[in-house]
Amino acid sequence: MNLEREKLASIVSKNLKKYRKEKNLSQLKVAAKAGVHFTYYSQVERKLRPDISVRLLLRIADALDITLNDLVYDWDGDFIDSP
């Protein structure tokens, strides 16, 4: 896995946990609302599935009532360098 993909997976993972906990939702509840298997969602949140599709990220964002930008934005300011 290249560095940018690894960094993005880390950002998405961190944001999934952040928003899920803010909304007091379990992984099971988010997975059900997004229409994905609990195990798959859990793997995404734990950075074990770095190649998640944009379509699935959008479904998860909808389940959390947030935007795709909310999921991929690095709130800590440690941005991925672009070429």
C-alpha positions in Angstrom: 0.0 0.0 0.0 1.4 3.4 -0.9 1.8 6.2 1.6 -1.1 8.4 0.3 -3.5 5.4 0.4 -2.3 4.5 3.8 -2.7 8.1 5.0 -6.2 8.4 3.5 -7.3 5.1 5.2 -6.0 6.5 8.5 -8.0 9.7 8.1 -11.2 7.9 7.1 -10.8 5.5 10.0 -10.3 8.3 12.5 -13.2 10.3 11.2 -15.5 7.3 11.1 -14.9 6.7 14.8 -15.2 10.3 15.6 -18.6 10.8 14.0 -19.9 7.4 15.1 -19.1 8.1 18.7 -20.4 11.7 18.5 -23.8 10.3 17.4 -23.7 7.5 20.0 -24.0 4.8 17.3 -22.5 1.3 17.3 -20.6 -0.1 14.4 -23.5 -2.5 13.9 -26.0 0.3 13.7 -23.9 2.3 11.2 -23.3 -0.8 9.1 -27.0 -1.6 9.0 -28.0 2.0 8.1 -25.3 2.0 5.3 -26.4 -1.4 4.0 -23.0 -3.1 4.5 -22.0 -6.1 6.5 -20.9 -5.3 10.0 -17.6 -7.1 9.5 -16.8 -5.1 6.4 -17.6 -1.8 8.2 -15.5 -2.8 11.2 -12.6 -3.6 8.9 -12.9 -0.1 7.2 -13.0 1.6 10.6 -9.9 -0.4 11.7 -7.9 0.5 8.5 -8.0 -3.1 7.2 -9.9 -2.2 4.0 -7.9 0.8 2.5 -9.4 0.4 -0.9 -13.0 1.2 -0.1 -15.1 2.6 -3.0 -16.3 6.2 -3.1 -19.9 4.8 -3.5 -19.6 2.9 -0.2 -18.0 5.9 1.5 -21.0 7.9 0.4 -23.4 5.3 1.8 -21.6 5.4 5.2 -21.5 9.2 5.2 -25.3 9.2 4.6 -25.7 6.7 7.4 -23.8 9.0 9.7 -25.7 12.1 8.4 -22.4 13.7 7.3 -20.7 14.6 4.0 -18.0 12.7 2.1 -15.8 15.7 2.8 -16.3 15.2 6.5 -15.0 11.6 6.2 -11.9 12.4 4.2 -10.9 15.8 5.7 -7.9 15.6 8.0 -9.1 17.6 11.0 -5.6 17.4 12.6 -4.1 19.3 9.7 -1.7 16.5 8.7 -2.6 16.6 5.0 -1.6 14.3 2.3 1.0 16.1 0.1 -0.2 16.4 -3.5 2.3 16.3 -6.4 
